[in-house]
């Protein structure tokens, strides 16, 4: 019987391919393991600042507007993705997040105006303060929010929509974190964009599609972005560090004296909103919304530490006190969201996202319940 021939040794190419497969497989397993680990590791306490989640907003979410600076893109349907959420967004023909308004009835109709906390791209439409508030009160409520808006947009937006919607009232969600600065910058921003045509979709700087895909989904890349931003904040002369220090300083004992000057632009914007609502015989209420580090105690030290501020010298409720005093002087009803959000945080409800800093669905529930109580008994 003839013996079987010995098997041929593998070619050099096949050996290299086999080794390459092992290397690639090892890398894939390693990356997956690192991604899983990154999801388990608690992020930096100021990750909401360092990660810069608004940078993940899709192009074309907003269009240019000379008076409002920008507004949600009418008719847009898009999905917003970032760490912790994936949310479908629809914008109606009036440029408001949500469905097309139905015919006017005897049901009260209120516009809820504000910045990104009001637009609420982080949660589904039915989870937003606007929708929850309407359900609680049995009113029709409309989402008049947009990223980076301040109080100056309230009056012109209300005037545009008062007649088409038959509005009975306006809630301004005033975010203590940066609305004072947004209100100061508004006249300069409006002048800077005076010659820009209205209605053009706004796009950010170019980001490679692969990078954008993983930035919106990978916690490993999120941790890396946070660490990179930490190094930038540590750099002497960093513009980001300087900007954030200016905003956070208002929440320190030393910064209380600066609040008076910051409030002047806000007073102008509030008076305009008051006139706009009074002209129609509508009501006006301002909801005072705190940033995450004012509500969740464990975020304070990391947040102040980013810009070299001493958390022991914090005056966290100082800005709210002065804004409330201004509203009282102007005769505008107000509603503080701080203590209800603090109570929710202490109860373990996590009212703010970790990498984002905006309200979670639980946070919106607390805000809607608080606002409903205030609107039933204005204070």
Buried (B, 14 or more C-beta within 10 A) or exposed (E): EEEEEEEEEEEEEEEEEEEEEEEEEEEEEEEEEBBEEBEEEEBBBBBBBBBBBBBBBBEEBBBBBEBBBBBBBEEBEBEBBBBBBEBEBBBBEBBBBBEEBEEEEEEBBBBBBBBBBBBBBBBBBEBBBBBBBBEBBEBBBBBBBBBBBBBBBBBBBBBBBBEEBBBBBBBBBBBBBBBBBBBBBBEEBBEEBEEEEEEBEBEEEEEEEEEBEBBBBBBBBBBEBBEEBBEEBEEEEBEBBEEBBBBBBBBBEEBBEBBEEBBEBBBBBBEBBBEBBEEBEBBBBBBBBBBBBBBBEEBBBBBBBBBEBEBEEBBBBBBBEBBBEBBEEBEBBBBBBBEBBBEBBEEEBBBBBBBBBBBBBBBBBBBBBBBBEBBEEEE
